Amino acid sequence: MPKPLSLNFDPIARADDLWTRRWGAVPPMAAITSIMRAHQILLGRVDAVVKPYGLTFARYEALVLLTFSRTGELSLSKIGERLMVHPTSVTNTVDRLERAGLVSRRPNPLDGRGILASITPQGRHVVEAATRDLMAMEFGLDEYDPEQCRQIFDILRPLRVAAGDFTDPDAAEPEA
C-alpha cells in the first residue's frame, strides 16, 4: 500500500474552499471527492488483507456470494446480477478463481448456454480465513462504530435505489 501523504491540510477541504470562491458553494463536489477518496483508502485496506490468499476484494465477494447460495454454486449471470458487475468481469473473476482452485465450473443443466460456478472445499477454506481477517480489521472501517456504519449504509441507500440497484427498498432480501 502506498505511503500516506501526511499533508498538513485537508486537500479536499482546500479544493472545496477554492471551488466555492470560484464558482460558489457546491457541497456535492466535496462529498463526491470524499467518497472517491474513501473508496481508494478502503479498497487498499481490504485488498491488502485478502492479497495473501491470492484474492482481490472482487474475487473475495464472488466467493462469499457462492457460500451464501444453498448449493454453493450459481450461474455466472446470477453472480454478475448479484455483484452488479458486467458479464466480462464475472468471467474474468471466475477464471482467476478457477485457476487458483477456489471454484470449478460446469455447464448449467437448466440453461444449455449457461455455466455454473461452484465453490471448492479449498475456496470455502480461503473465504473463511479471509473473512476472519476482514472482520478483525472491521473491513477497514475501524474508525467508525457500528451505529456510524449503519448511518453510512443508510445515507448511501437512496443513491443505490436511484441507480436501479433494486426497485423496492422495503422489499425482503431474496435468498441467494
Buried (B, 14 or more C-beta within 10 A) or exposed (E): EEEEEEEEEEEBEEEBEEBBEEEEEEEEBBEEBBEEEEEEEBBEBBBBBBEEBBBBBBBBBBBBBBBEBEEBBBBBBBBBEBBEBEEEBBBBBBEBBBEBEBBBBEEBEEEEEEBBBBBBEEBBEBBEEBBEBBEEEBBBBEEEEEEEEEEEEEEEEEEEEEEEEEEEEEEEEEEB
